[in-house]
């Protein structure tokens, strides 16, 4: 699943460590999310959306093609 997390974080001048602390996860988790190695739990997705004042769909891009290949 693609996402705009890194772009949004950098636009706002937020460090990975700061975002991780606000989300109560490790910096490595934020890095893995940004690199697409990890998909967030629904709870984390909601927390991130609320943090950035956006909808989950505005941050995380689900592509039907990716799902069909699994």
N, C-alpha and C positions, 0 to 999 in steps of 0.2 A: 504494500500500500504506500503510495506516495504521500508526502505531506509538505506543508509550507513552514514547518516549525522553525528551522534555522533562519529562514528569510524573515519571519516575523520577530524572532528573538533579536536578530542583528539590527533590524529597523528601529527597535526600541532601545538598543544599547544595553541589552541584558546579557550577562555572562551565563554560560551553561551552569556554573555553580549556583548562581542566584536563582535560576529557574528551577533547578533540581531541589534546592532548599524550599522554595515556595510550594513545590509539588510533593515534597516529602519523599523524594526518590534520590538515587545516586546520580552524580554527574555522568557516569558511564551509561546509565539508562537514557538520559537526555541525548547523549551522543549517538547511542544505538537507534533511538527514534529518528533522529535527524538523518542518519545514514540509511534508513530503511531496513535495518537489520532486525528490528523489533517492532511489533504492532502493539499499541497501548491497550491496556485493559479498558473496558468501557468507563470505569470510574476515573481513570487517569485522563482519558479523552475528554470527559465532561469537565474535569478540573482545569485542563489546559484551555478548553474553549471559554470557560468562565474567566480565567486569568487574562486572556487576550480580548475578552469582550466580543467573541465571535461564536458562530455555530460550529459544531464539530465538522460539518461538511465543508466549511470555509478553510479549515486547517488540514483535514485529512481527505485525500482524494482516492475514492474507491473506484477501481476500473474493472468492469465486468470481465474483460479479457484475461486479466491476471488470475481471477478466480477459476475460470474455465480450464486453465492449464494445469491446475493442481491435481 
